[in-house]
Amino acid sequence: MASSSHSPKRNKSCSIKGTTRAGHLETWLSGENEKNESFRHEMSRKVINTPKLLSFNWLKEKKLKEARKALKNKNLWRFLEINGNTFLDLVKVFYTNLTDDGENMYLYVKGVDMEITHAMWIAITGLKLSIARINKGNTSTVEDFNKIQYYVSCLRNPHMKVKGFHFSALKLNERVTAFIVTWMITSRGSNHVVLIEEDLVLVYCIMNNIKVMSSRSICKNL
């Protein structure tokens, strides 16, 4: 997402240098053989995407009032503006050690047990739990949502023949919101151009101020 000269400083990504990086990081794990093997053969080889940063001042300067208001109504502004250094290698350790009980998250890093409570999550991200959970195969929780009808209603040319759910054909505010959803909320490594049903229902909920469990969608895609 482009930003103005007044935007916060961009995130800095850091990594641990050296050919023994994976071996060094294993000393930060919980010591369980299963997690050590998982890290060695799976997580250590994954590429971690650098987090994106959105400036709400940029949205204001570009007169994207509708998208800005919709995102603020969903309490997404704090999460989307989170800034700071990102240690990508330690993110791998975090997810290797992470467990949860459906409410709080727990992890063990270099001999220290940590607990991320619901209250702590809200304090950091500003995201609150709500009733509807949106994920793959579970978009029916949003009443009266039809992905084709909604997509057509968002098109710059409503008479255009629909051959796929491409965000480039959307009206400006919906297009910006869809971009934020695919790059930051349901972030994935590739194919941000084509919207899936989960993306569309999240855009629909954001633009229509419908309560949805944003934190659950975000956690599932981190």
Summary of the structure (lengths in Angstrom):
residues: 222
radius of gyration: 19.2
end to end distance: 18.2
largest distance: 60.5
contacts: 593
relative contact order: 0.15
helix: 45%
strand: 9%
